[in-house]
Amino acid sequence: MKYQLPNEDLNSMISVTTDEDVDNMMEEYNRIAQNQNSKLAWLYLFLFIKGSDNSINSSDTHDQLVQTVIELRLQNKFLKSQFEGF
């Protein structure tokens, strides 16, 4: 699993592989929540499946990840616009 901090780009995603990494991630989230309205605090989480198929090009995987994040952000903006005023 990797996560992205607010206002950071995809090249700076942080890997989570140990319990200590999870603790660090939660500390980052708590720090963000203290500095913002807790309803606005967020981290993007990305899950990666380890596989034995080495034929996957890491450049292609990165491009797919970037495209997915862009699509998710567009969907999120659309949903927020639909629920404004509720």
N, CA, C and O atoms as a CHARMM CRD file, in Angstrom:
* protein
*
  344
    1    1 MET  N      0.84800  -1.15700   0.00000 PROA 1      0.00000
    2    1 MET  CA     0.00000   0.00000   0.00000 PROA 1      0.00000
    3    1 MET  C      0.90200   1.23000   0.00000 PROA 1      0.00000
    4    1 MET  O      1.98000   1.24000   0.59500 PROA 1      0.00000
    5    2 LYS  N      0.42500   2.26400  -0.68700 PROA 2      0.00000
    6    2 LYS  CA     1.10500   3.55700  -0.66900 PROA 2      0.00000
    7    2 LYS  C      0.05700   4.61900  -0.40600 PROA 2      0.00000
    8    2 LYS  O     -1.13300   4.40800  -0.63900 PROA 2      0.00000
    9    3 TYR  N      0.51300   5.76700   0.08400 PROA 3      0.00000
   10    3 TYR  CA    -0.42900   6.86300   0.27300 PROA 3      0.00000
   11    3 TYR  C      0.17200   8.16200  -0.22600 PROA 3      0.00000
   12    3 TYR  O      1.38800   8.32800  -0.32100 PROA 3      0.00000
   13    4 GLN  N     -0.74300   9.08200  -0.54400 PROA 4      0.00000
   14    4 GLN  CA    -0.35800  10.38700  -1.05100 PROA 4      0.00000
   15    4 GLN  C     -0.86100  11.44600  -0.09100 PROA 4      0.00000
   16    4 GLN  O     -2.03600  11.45400   0.27800 PROA 4      0.00000
   17    5 LEU  N      0.02000  12.32900   0.30800 PROA 5      0.00000
   18    5 LEU  CA    -0.36000  13.43600   1.17500 PROA 5      0.00000
   19    5 LEU  C     -1.00400  14.54100   0.34700 PROA 5      0.00000
   20    5 LEU  O     -0.71800  14.66500  -0.84400 PROA 5      0.00000
   21    6 PRO  N     -1.86400  15.33800   0.95500 PROA 6      0.00000
   22    6 PRO  CA    -2.46900  16.45900   0.22600 PROA 6      0.00000
   23    6 PRO  C     -1.38800  17.37900  -0.34300 PROA 6      0.00000
   24    6 PRO  O     -0.34500  17.59800   0.27300 PROA 6      0.00000
   25    7 ASN  N     -1.66000  17.90000  -1.51000 PROA 7      0.00000
   26    7 ASN  CA    -0.76800  18.85000  -2.19300 PROA 7      0.00000
   27    7 ASN  C      0.58000  18.25800  -2.58400 PROA 7      0.00000
   28    7 ASN  O      1.52200  19.00400  -2.85200 PROA 7      0.00000
   29    8 GLU  N      0.68800  16.94600  -2.62000 PROA 8      0.00000
   30    8 GLU  CA     1.90700  16.28800  -3.08900 PROA 8      0.00000
   31    8 GLU  C      1.58500  15.57200  -4.39500 PROA 8      0.00000
   32    8 GLU  O      0.44200  15.17300  -4.62300 PROA 8      0.00000
   33    9 ASP  N      2.59400  15.40700  -5.25600 PROA 9      0.00000
   34    9 ASP  CA     2.32900  14.71700  -6.50900 PROA 9      0.00000
   35    9 ASP  C      2.54100  13.21400  -6.34600 PROA 9      0.00000
   36    9 ASP  O      2.98300  12.74200  -5.29800 PROA 9      0.00000
   37   10 LEU  N      2.21900  12.48000  -7.40100 PROA 10     0.00000
   38   10 LEU  CA     2.27900  11.01800  -7.32300 PROA 10     0.00000
   39   10 LEU  C      3.69500  10.48300  -7.16900 PROA 10     0.00000
   40   10 LEU  O      3.88300   9.36400  -6.69200 PROA 10     0.00000
   41   11 ASN  N      4.68100  11.25700  -7.56100 PROA 11     0.00000
   42   11 ASN  CA     6.06300  10.79800  -7.43100 PROA 11     0.00000
   43   11 ASN  C      6.53700  10.77200  -5.98500 PROA 11     0.00000
   44   11 ASN  O      7.59200  10.21300  -5.68700 PROA 11     0.00000
   45   12 SER  N      5.77500  11.36300  -5.10100 PROA 12     0.00000
   46   12 SER  CA     6.18400  11.40100  -3.69400 PROA 12     0.00000
   47   12 SER  C      5.30500  10.51800  -2.81100 PROA 12     0.00000
   48   12 SER  O      5.19300  10.75600  -1.60900 PROA 12     0.00000
   49   13 MET  N      4.68300   9.49900  -3.40500 PROA 13     0.00000
   50   13 MET  CA     3.85600   8.59100  -2.60400 PROA 13     0.00000
   51   13 MET  C      4.73400   7.83600  -1.61900 PROA 13     0.00000
   52   13 MET  O      5.90100   7.55400  -1.89400 PROA 13     0.00000
   53   14 ILE  N      4.16000   7.51500  -0.47700 PROA 14     0.00000
   54   14 ILE  CA     4.89700   6.89800   0.62300 PROA 14     0.00000
   55   14 ILE  C      4.44600   5.45100   0.78700 PROA 14     0.00000
   56   14 ILE  O      3.25000   5.17400   0.89000 PROA 14     0.00000
   57   15 SER  N      5.40400   4.53200   0.81100 PROA 15     0.00000
   58   15 SER  CA     5.10200   3.10700   0.94800 PROA 15     0.00000
   59   15 SER  C      4.76700   2.74700   2.38500 PROA 15     0.00000
   60   15 SER  O      5.33600   3.29200   3.33000 PROA 15     0.00000
   61   16 VAL  N      3.83100   1.81700   2.52800 PROA 16     0.00000
   62   16 VAL  CA     3.44800   1.29100   3.84100 PROA 16     0.00000
   63   16 VAL  C      3.63200  -0.22400   3.78200 PROA 16     0.00000
   64   16 VAL  O      2.88500  -0.92900   3.10400 PROA 16     0.00000
   65   17 THR  N      4.64100  -0.70800   4.50300 PROA 17     0.00000
   66   17 THR  CA     4.90900  -2.14600   4.49000 PROA 17     0.00000
   67   17 THR  C      5.00000  -2.75500   5.88500 PROA 17     0.00000
   68   17 THR  O      4.95900  -3.97600   6.03400 PROA 17     0.00000
   69   18 THR  N      5.12200  -1.91200   6.90300 PROA 18     0.00000
   70   18 THR  CA     5.26600  -2.42200   8.26800 PROA 18     0.00000
   71   18 THR  C      4.25300  -1.74300   9.18800 PROA 18     0.00000
   72   18 THR  O      3.60600  -0.76700   8.81100 PROA 18     0.00000
   73   19 ASP  N      4.13300  -2.27400  10.38800 PROA 19     0.00000
   74   19 ASP  CA     3.26000  -1.64800  11.39200 PROA 19     0.00000
   75   19 ASP  C      3.73300  -0.23400  11.72000 PROA 19     0.00000
   76   19 ASP  O      2.92100   0.66300  11.94700 PROA 19     0.00000
   77   20 GLU  N      5.03700  -0.04300  11.74200 PROA 20     0.00000
   78   20 GLU  CA     5.58400   1.29000  12.01200 PROA 20     0.00000
   79   20 GLU  C      5.18100   2.27300  10.90300 PROA 20     0.00000
   80   20 GLU  O      4.89100   3.43900  11.17300 PROA 20     0.00000
   81   21 ASP  N      5.16800   1.79000   9.65900 PROA 21     0.00000
   82   21 ASP  CA     4.72800   2.63800   8.54800 PROA 21     0.00000
   83   21 ASP  C      3.26800   3.05200   8.71500 PROA 21     0.00000
   84   21 ASP  O      2.90000   4.18700   8.41100 PROA 21     0.00000
   85   22 VAL  N      2.43900   2.12700   9.20000 PROA 22     0.00000
   86   22 VAL  CA     1.02500   2.44400   9.44500 PROA 22     0.00000
   87   22 VAL  C      0.92400   3.51000  10.53200 PROA 22     0.00000
   88   22 VAL  O      0.14600   4.45700  10.41300 PROA 22     0.00000
   89   23 ASP  N      1.71300   3.34800  11.59100 PROA 23     0.00000
   90   23 ASP  CA     1.72400   4.35500  12.66400 PROA 23     0.00000
   91   23 ASP  C      2.13200   5.72300  12.12100 PROA 23     0.00000
   92   23 ASP  O      1.52700   6.73800  12.46400 PROA 23     0.00000
   93   24 ASN  N      3.16300   5.74500  11.27200 PROA 24     0.00000
   94   24 ASN  CA     3.61000   7.00800  10.67600 PROA 24     0.00000
   95   24 ASN  C      2.52100   7.62300   9.80100 PROA 24     0.00000
   96   24 ASN  O      2.31600   8.83700   9.81900 PROA 24     0.00000
   97   25 MET  N      1.82700   6.78500   9.04000 PROA 25     0.00000
   98   25 MET  CA     0.74800   7.27100   8.19100 PROA 25     0.00000
   99   25 MET  C     -0.35300   7.90300   9.03700 PROA 25     0.00000
  100   25 MET  O     -0.86600   8.96800   8.69400 PROA 25     0.00000
  101   26 MET  N     -0.71500   7.25300  10.13600 PROA 26     0.00000
  102   26 MET  CA    -1.76400   7.79000  11.00200 PROA 26     0.00000
  103   26 MET  C     -1.31000   9.08600  11.67700 PROA 26     0.00000
  104   26 MET  O     -2.11600   9.99500  11.87600 PROA 26     0.00000
  105   27 GLU  N     -0.03500   9.17500  12.02800 PROA 27     0.00000
  106   27 GLU  CA     0.49500  10.42400  12.58800 PROA 27     0.00000
  107   27 GLU  C      0.38800  11.55500  11.56600 PROA 27     0.00000
  108   27 GLU  O      0.02800  12.68100  11.91200 PROA 27     0.00000
  109   28 GLU  N      0.70200  11.25000  10.31100 PROA 28     0.00000
  110   28 GLU  CA     0.56500  12.25600   9.24400 PROA 28     0.00000
  111   28 GLU  C     -0.88800  12.69500   9.11900 PROA 28     0.00000
  112   28 GLU  O     -1.18000  13.88600   9.01200 PROA 28     0.00000
  113   29 TYR  N     -1.79700  11.72300   9.13200 PROA 29     0.00000
  114   29 TYR  CA    -3.22100  12.05200   9.02000 PROA 29     0.00000
  115   29 TYR  C     -3.66400  12.93100  10.19600 PROA 29     0.00000
  116   29 TYR  O     -4.35700  13.93000  10.00000 PROA 29     0.00000
  117   30 ASN  N     -3.27000  12.56600  11.39700 PROA 30     0.00000
  118   30 ASN  CA    -3.64200  13.35400  12.58300 PROA 30     0.00000
  119   30 ASN  C     -3.08400  14.77100  12.50800 PROA 30     0.00000
  120   30 ASN  O     -3.75200  15.72600  12.90200 PROA 30     0.00000
  121   31 ARG  N     -1.86100  14.90600  12.00200 PROA 31     0.00000
  122   31 ARG  CA    -1.25300  16.22500  11.83800 PROA 31     0.00000
  123   31 ARG  C     -2.07000  17.05900  10.84500 PROA 31     0.00000
  124   31 ARG  O     -2.32300  18.24200  11.07700 PROA 31     0.00000
  125   32 ILE  N     -2.47500  16.43600   9.74500 PROA 32     0.00000
  126   32 ILE  CA    -3.28700  17.12900   8.74000 PROA 32     0.00000
  127   32 ILE  C     -4.63200  17.51900   9.33300 PROA 32     0.00000
  128   32 ILE  O     -5.10900  18.63400   9.12100 PROA 32     0.00000
  129   33 ALA  N     -5.24400  16.60500  10.07400 PROA 33     0.00000
  130   33 ALA  CA    -6.56800  16.86100  10.66000 PROA 33     0.00000
  131   33 ALA  C     -6.51800  18.00100  11.67000 PROA 33     0.00000
  132   33 ALA  O     -7.48500  18.75300  11.79600 PROA 33     0.00000
  133   34 GLN  N     -5.41300  18.14100  12.38800 PROA 34     0.00000
  134   34 GLN  CA    -5.28100  19.23200  13.35900 PROA 34     0.00000
  135   34 GLN  C     -5.14100  20.58300  12.67300 PROA 34     0.00000
  136   34 GLN  O     -5.58900  21.60200  13.19800 PROA 34     0.00000
  137   35 ASN  N     -4.51700  20.58600  11.49700 PROA 35     0.00000
  138   35 ASN  CA    -4.28700  21.83600  10.77700 PROA 35     0.00000
  139   35 ASN  C     -5.46800  22.24900   9.90300 PROA 35     0.00000
  140   35 ASN  O     -5.51300  23.37900   9.41500 PROA 35     0.00000
  141   36 GLN  N     -6.42300  21.34300   9.70100 PROA 36     0.00000
  142   36 GLN  CA    -7.57900  21.61600   8.85400 PROA 36     0.00000
  143   36 GLN  C     -8.82200  21.17400   9.59300 PROA 36     0.00000
  144   36 GLN  O     -8.74900  20.52800  10.63900 PROA 36     0.00000
  145   37 ASN  N     -9.94700  21.52600   9.04100 PROA 37     0.00000
  146   37 ASN  CA   -11.20600  20.96200   9.51500 PROA 37     0.00000
  147   37 ASN  C    -11.10700  19.45300   9.30800 PROA 37     0.00000
  148   37 ASN  O    -10.78700  19.00800   8.20500 PROA 37     0.00000
  149   38 SER  N    -11.37000  18.66600  10.32800 PROA 38     0.00000
  150   38 SER  CA   -11.18300  17.21200  10.22900 PROA 38     0.00000
  151   38 SER  C    -12.01700  16.58900   9.11200 PROA 38     0.00000
  152   38 SER  O    -11.67400  15.51500   8.61800 PROA 38     0.00000
  153   39 LYS  N    -13.10500  17.24200   8.70800 PROA 39     0.00000
  154   39 LYS  CA   -13.89700  16.71600   7.59400 PROA 39     0.00000
  155   39 LYS  C    -13.17100  16.89000   6.26300 PROA 39     0.00000
  156   39 LYS  O    -13.49200  16.21500   5.28500 PROA 39     0.00000
  157   40 LEU  N    -12.19900  17.79100   6.22700 PROA 40     0.00000
  158   40 LEU  CA   -11.46000  18.04100   4.99700 PROA 40     0.00000
  159   40 LEU  C    -10.13400  17.29200   4.95100 PROA 40     0.00000
  160   40 LEU  O     -9.44900  17.31000   3.92800 PROA 40     0.00000
  161   41 ALA  N     -9.77000  16.64400   6.03100 PROA 41     0.00000
  162   41 ALA  CA    -8.50600  15.91300   6.07700 PROA 41     0.00000
  163   41 ALA  C     -8.63700  14.62500   5.27200 PROA 41     0.00000
  164   41 ALA  O     -9.62400  13.89900   5.39600 PROA 41     0.00000
  165   42 TRP  N     -7.63100  14.35300   4.44700 PROA 42     0.00000
  166   42 TRP  CA    -7.68800  13.15300   3.62700 PROA 42     0.00000
  167   42 TRP  C     -6.28700  12.68000   3.25900 PROA 42     0.00000
  168   42 TRP  O     -5.32600  13.44900   3.26300 PROA 42     0.00000
  169   43 LEU  N     -6.20500  11.41200   2.94700 PROA 43     0.00000
  170   43 LEU  CA    -5.03400  10.79300   2.34600 PROA 43     0.00000
  171   43 LEU  C     -5.55300   9.88700   1.24000 PROA 43     0.00000
  172   43 LEU  O     -6.53100   9.16600   1.44000 PROA 43     0.00000
  173   44 TYR  N     -4.92100   9.91200   0.09500 PROA 44     0.00000
  174   44 TYR  CA    -5.26300   8.94300  -0.94600 PROA 44     0.00000
  175   44 TYR  C     -4.47700   7.67200  -0.66700 PROA 44     0.00000
  176   44 TYR  O     -3.26100   7.72100  -0.47800 PROA 44     0.00000
  177   45 LEU  N     -5.15900   6.53800  -0.63900 PROA 45     0.00000
  178   45 LEU  CA    -4.51100   5.24400  -0.43300 PROA 45     0.00000
  179   45 LEU  C     -4.54800   4.45200  -1.72700 PROA 45     0.00000
  180   45 LEU  O     -5.55100   4.45500  -2.44000 PROA 45     0.00000
  181   46 PHE  N     -3.45000   3.77400  -2.02700 PROA 46     0.00000
  182   46 PHE  CA    -3.34500   2.96200  -3.22600 PROA 46     0.00000
  183   46 PHE  C     -2.88400   1.56800  -2.82700 PROA 46     0.00000
  184   46 PHE  O     -1.87800   1.41200  -2.13400 PROA 46     0.00000
  185   47 LEU  N     -3.61700   0.56800  -3.26300 PROA 47     0.00000
  186   47 LEU  CA    -3.25300  -0.81600  -2.97900 PROA 47     0.00000
  187   47 LEU  C     -2.62400  -1.42500  -4.21900 PROA 47     0.00000
  188   47 LEU  O     -3.12600  -1.25200  -5.32900 PROA 47     0.00000
  189   48 PHE  N     -1.52900  -2.13200  -4.02600 PROA 48     0.00000
  190   48 PHE  CA    -0.83600  -2.79200  -5.11600 PROA 48     0.00000
  191   48 PHE  C     -0.76200  -4.28000  -4.80300 PROA 48     0.00000
  192   48 PHE  O     -0.45100  -4.67500  -3.67900 PROA 48     0.00000
  193   49 ILE  N     -1.04800  -5.08700  -5.79100 PROA 49     0.00000
  194   49 ILE  CA    -0.98700  -6.54000  -5.61400 PROA 49     0.00000
  195   49 ILE  C      0.37400  -7.01300  -6.09700 PROA 49     0.00000
  196   49 ILE  O      0.77500  -6.74800  -7.23000 PROA 49     0.00000
  197   50 LYS  N      1.07900  -7.72000  -5.21600 PROA 50     0.00000
  198   50 LYS  CA     2.36300  -8.28900  -5.61100 PROA 50     0.00000
  199   50 LYS  C      2.08800  -9.48400  -6.49900 PROA 50     0.00000
  200   50 LYS  O      1.26800 -10.34100  -6.17000 PROA 50     0.00000
  201   51 GLY  N      2.77000  -9.53500  -7.61600 PROA 51     0.00000
  202   51 GLY  CA     2.57100 -10.64600  -8.53400 PROA 51     0.00000
  203   51 GLY  C      3.89600 -11.18100  -9.01900 PROA 51     0.00000
  204   51 GLY  O      4.94200 -10.55900  -8.83500 PROA 51     0.00000
  205   52 SER  N      3.84100 -12.32700  -9.63200 PROA 52     0.00000
  206   52 SER  CA     5.05800 -12.93200 -10.15400 PROA 52     0.00000
  207   52 SER  C      5.25500 -12.59000 -11.62200 PROA 52     0.00000
  208   52 SER  O      6.25300 -12.99700 -12.21600 PROA 52     0.00000
  209   53 ASP  N      4.32400 -11.85000 -12.22500 PROA 53     0.00000
  210   53 ASP  CA     4.41800 -11.49700 -13.63200 PROA 53     0.00000
  211   53 ASP  C      5.33800 -10.29400 -13.79400 PROA 53     0.00000
  212   53 ASP  O      4.94700  -9.16000 -13.51600 PROA 53     0.00000
  213   54 ASN  N      6.54800 -10.54800 -14.23900 PROA 54     0.00000
  214   54 ASN  CA     7.52600  -9.48000 -14.40700 PROA 54     0.00000
  215   54 ASN  C      7.40800  -8.79300 -15.75500 PROA 54     0.00000
  216   54 ASN  O      8.20100  -7.90300 -16.06400 PROA 54     0.00000
  217   55 SER  N      6.43400  -9.18700 -16.56100 PROA 55     0.00000
  218   55 SER  CA     6.30200  -8.61000 -17.89000 PROA 55     0.00000
  219   55 SER  C      5.62300  -7.24800 -17.86300 PROA 55     0.00000
  220   55 SER  O      5.58800  -6.55500 -18.88000 PROA 55     0.00000
  221   56 ILE  N      5.08800  -6.85900 -16.72100 PROA 56     0.00000
  222   56 ILE  CA     4.41700  -5.57000 -16.62100 PROA 56     0.00000
  223   56 ILE  C      5.47000  -4.47100 -16.56700 PROA 56     0.00000
  224   56 ILE  O      6.37100  -4.50100 -15.73000 PROA 56     0.00000
  225   57 ASN  N      5.35000  -3.52600 -17.44700 PROA 57     0.00000
  226   57 ASN  CA     6.27500  -2.40300 -17.51600 PROA 57     0.00000
  227   57 ASN  C      5.92800  -1.41300 -16.41400 PROA 57     0.00000
  228   57 ASN  O      4.78400  -0.96700 -16.32000 PROA 57     0.00000
  229   58 SER  N      6.90400  -1.06400 -15.57900 PROA 58     0.00000
  230   58 SER  CA     6.61700  -0.15700 -14.46600 PROA 58     0.00000
  231   58 SER  C      6.19200   1.21900 -14.96800 PROA 58     0.00000
  232   58 SER  O      5.42800   1.91300 -14.29600 PROA 58     0.00000
  233   59 SER  N      6.67700   1.61900 -16.13400 PROA 59     0.00000
  234   59 SER  CA     6.25500   2.89000 -16.72400 PROA 59     0.00000
  235   59 SER  C      4.77200   2.84200 -17.06400 PROA 59     0.00000
  236   59 SER  O      4.04100   3.80000 -16.81200 PROA 59     0.00000
  237   60 ASP  N      4.32500   1.71400 -17.64500 PROA 60     0.00000
  238   60 ASP  CA     2.90200   1.55300 -17.95700 PROA 60     0.00000
  239   60 ASP  C      2.06800   1.56100 -16.68800 PROA 60     0.00000
  240   60 ASP  O      0.99400   2.16100 -16.65600 PROA 60     0.00000
  241   61 THR  N      2.55000   0.90400 -15.64700 PROA 61     0.00000
  242   61 THR  CA     1.83300   0.85600 -14.37500 PROA 61     0.00000
  243   61 THR  C      1.70800   2.25700 -13.79300 PROA 61     0.00000
  244   61 THR  O      0.64200   2.62900 -13.30000 PROA 61     0.00000
  245   62 HSD  N      2.76900   3.02800 -13.84200 PROA 62     0.00000
  246   62 HSD  CA     2.73900   4.40400 -13.32900 PROA 62     0.00000
  247   62 HSD  C      1.74800   5.23900 -14.13100 PROA 62     0.00000
  248   62 HSD  O      0.97300   6.00300 -13.55600 PROA 62     0.00000
  249   63 ASP  N      1.76800   5.09800 -15.45800 PROA 63     0.00000
  250   63 ASP  CA     0.83000   5.84500 -16.30000 PROA 63     0.00000
  251   63 ASP  C     -0.61100   5.48000 -15.97400 PROA 63     0.00000
  252   63 ASP  O     -1.47900   6.35200 -15.92600 PROA 63     0.00000
  253   64 GLN  N     -0.86800   4.19500 -15.75100 PROA 64     0.00000
  254   64 GLN  CA    -2.21900   3.75000 -15.38900 PROA 64     0.00000
  255   64 GLN  C     -2.62200   4.32900 -14.04000 PROA 64     0.00000
  256   64 GLN  O     -3.76900   4.73900 -13.86100 PROA 64     0.00000
  257   65 LEU  N     -1.70400   4.36600 -13.10500 PROA 65     0.00000
  258   65 LEU  CA    -1.98400   4.92300 -11.78300 PROA 65     0.00000
  259   65 LEU  C     -2.32500   6.40400 -11.88800 PROA 65     0.00000
  260   65 LEU  O     -3.29300   6.86600 -11.28300 PROA 65     0.00000
  261   66 VAL  N     -1.54000   7.14000 -12.64500 PROA 66     0.00000
  262   66 VAL  CA    -1.79500   8.57200 -12.81800 PROA 66     0.00000
  263   66 VAL  C     -3.16700   8.78700 -13.44400 PROA 66     0.00000
  264   66 VAL  O     -3.92700   9.64000 -12.98600 PROA 66     0.00000
  265   67 GLN  N     -3.49100   8.02500 -14.48600 PROA 67     0.00000
  266   67 GLN  CA    -4.79200   8.16200 -15.14100 PROA 67     0.00000
  267   67 GLN  C     -5.93100   7.83700 -14.17400 PROA 67     0.00000
  268   67 GLN  O     -6.95400   8.52200 -14.17400 PROA 67     0.00000
  269   68 THR  N     -5.76700   6.81400 -13.36200 PROA 68     0.00000
  270   68 THR  CA    -6.79800   6.44400 -12.39100 PROA 68     0.00000
  271   68 THR  C     -7.00500   7.55000 -11.36800 PROA 68     0.00000
  272   68 THR  O     -8.14200   7.87700 -11.02800 PROA 68     0.00000
  273   69 VAL  N     -5.91800   8.12400 -10.87700 PROA 69     0.00000
  274   69 VAL  CA    -6.03300   9.21300  -9.90000 PROA 69     0.00000
  275   69 VAL  C     -6.73900  10.41300 -10.51400 PROA 69     0.00000
  276   69 VAL  O     -7.58800  11.02900  -9.87100 PROA 69     0.00000
  277   70 ILE  N     -6.39800  10.74500 -11.74100 PROA 70     0.00000
  278   70 ILE  CA    -7.06400  11.86600 -12.41700 PROA 70     0.00000
  279   70 ILE  C     -8.55700  11.60100 -12.52800 PROA 70     0.00000
  280   70 ILE  O     -9.36900  12.48300 -12.24600 PROA 70     0.00000
  281   71 GLU  N     -8.92300  10.39500 -12.93600 PROA 71     0.00000
  282   71 GLU  CA   -10.34100  10.05400 -13.06500 PROA 71     0.00000
  283   71 GLU  C    -11.05400  10.10700 -11.71700 PROA 71     0.00000
  284   71 GLU  O    -12.18200  10.59300 -11.63500 PROA 71     0.00000
  285   72 LEU  N    -10.41200   9.61300 -10.66400 PROA 72     0.00000
  286   72 LEU  CA   -11.02600   9.64600  -9.33700 PROA 72     0.00000
  287   72 LEU  C    -11.22200  11.07500  -8.85600 PROA 72     0.00000
  288   72 LEU  O    -12.25100  11.39200  -8.25800 PROA 72     0.00000
  289   73 ARG  N    -10.26100  11.92500  -9.10700 PROA 73     0.00000
  290   73 ARG  CA   -10.39100  13.32600  -8.68600 PROA 73     0.00000
  291   73 ARG  C    -11.51800  14.01900  -9.44700 PROA 73     0.00000
  292   73 ARG  O    -12.26600  14.80600  -8.86800 PROA 73     0.00000
  293   74 LEU  N    -11.64100  13.72800 -10.74200 PROA 74     0.00000
  294   74 LEU  CA   -12.73200  14.31300 -11.52100 PROA 74     0.00000
  295   74 LEU  C    -14.08000  13.83700 -10.99300 PROA 74     0.00000
  296   74 LEU  O    -15.01700  14.62700 -10.87100 PROA 74     0.00000
  297   75 GLN  N    -14.17900  12.54300 -10.67900 PROA 75     0.00000
  298   75 GLN  CA   -15.42700  12.00800 -10.12900 PROA 75     0.00000
  299   75 GLN  C    -15.72900  12.64600  -8.78400 PROA 75     0.00000
  300   75 GLN  O    -16.88300  12.96500  -8.49500 PROA 75     0.00000
  301   76 ASN  N    -14.70800  12.83500  -7.96000 PROA 76     0.00000
  302   76 ASN  CA   -14.88700  13.44400  -6.64600 PROA 76     0.00000
  303   76 ASN  C    -15.39700  14.87800  -6.78800 PROA 76     0.00000
  304   76 ASN  O    -16.31000  15.28200  -6.06800 PROA 76     0.00000
  305   77 LYS  N    -14.81600  15.65000  -7.71100 PROA 77     0.00000
  306   77 LYS  CA   -15.27000  17.02400  -7.93600 PROA 77     0.00000
  307   77 LYS  C    -16.72100  17.03500  -8.40300 PROA 77     0.00000
  308   77 LYS  O    -17.51000  17.87600  -7.97000 PROA 77     0.00000
  309   78 PHE  N    -17.07500  16.09800  -9.28900 PROA 78     0.00000
  310   78 PHE  CA   -18.44600  16.02200  -9.77600 PROA 78     0.00000
  311   78 PHE  C    -19.40100  15.72600  -8.62500 PROA 78     0.00000
  312   78 PHE  O    -20.43700  16.37700  -8.49400 PROA 78     0.00000
  313   79 LEU  N    -19.05800  14.74600  -7.79000 PROA 79     0.00000
  314   79 LEU  CA   -19.93100  14.38800  -6.66900 PROA 79     0.00000
  315   79 LEU  C    -20.07400  15.54100  -5.68900 PROA 79     0.00000
  316   79 LEU  O    -21.17100  15.79900  -5.19300 PROA 79     0.00000
  317   80 LYS  N    -18.98200  16.23700  -5.40500 PROA 80     0.00000
  318   80 LYS  CA   -19.06100  17.38900  -4.49900 PROA 80     0.00000
  319   80 LYS  C    -19.99200  18.44800  -5.06300 PROA 80     0.00000
  320   80 LYS  O    -20.76800  19.05000  -4.32100 PROA 80     0.00000
  321   81 SER  N    -19.92200  18.68400  -6.37500 PROA 81     0.00000
  322   81 SER  CA   -20.78300  19.70200  -6.97900 PROA 81     0.00000
  323   81 SER  C    -22.25000  19.29000  -6.91600 PROA 81     0.00000
  324   81 SER  O    -23.12400  20.15200  -6.82600 PROA 81     0.00000
  325   82 GLN  N    -22.53500  18.00000  -6.96000 PROA 82     0.00000
  326   82 GLN  CA   -23.90800  17.51300  -6.91000 PROA 82     0.00000
  327   82 GLN  C    -24.51500  17.64500  -5.52000 PROA 82     0.00000
  328   82 GLN  O    -25.73200  17.77000  -5.38600 PROA 82     0.00000
  329   83 PHE  N    -23.67700  17.61800  -4.48300 PROA 83     0.00000
  330   83 PHE  CA   -24.18500  17.62400  -3.11300 PROA 83     0.00000
  331   83 PHE  C    -23.97700  18.95400  -2.39600 PROA 83     0.00000
  332   83 PHE  O    -24.21800  19.04900  -1.19300 PROA 83     0.00000
  333   84 GLU  N    -23.53500  19.97900  -3.11600 PROA 84     0.00000
  334   84 GLU  CA   -23.38400  21.29000  -2.49100 PROA 84     0.00000
  335   84 GLU  C    -24.74800  21.79500  -2.05300 PROA 84     0.00000
  336   84 GLU  O    -25.73000  21.69700  -2.79000 PROA 84     0.00000
  337   85 GLY  N    -24.79400  22.32700  -0.86300 PROA 85     0.00000
  338   85 GLY  CA   -26.04200  22.87500  -0.35100 PROA 85     0.00000
  339   85 GLY  C    -26.87500  21.90400   0.46000 PROA 85     0.00000
  340   85 GLY  O    -27.90600  22.28500   1.01400 PROA 85     0.00000
  341   86 PHE  N    -26.43900  20.64700   0.53800 PROA 86     0.00000
  342   86 PHE  CA   -27.19500  19.68800   1.35200 PROA 86     0.00000
  343   86 PHE  C    -26.81500  19.83200   2.79700 PROA 86     0.00000
  344   86 PHE  O    -27.34100  19.11500   3.64800 PROA 86     0.00000
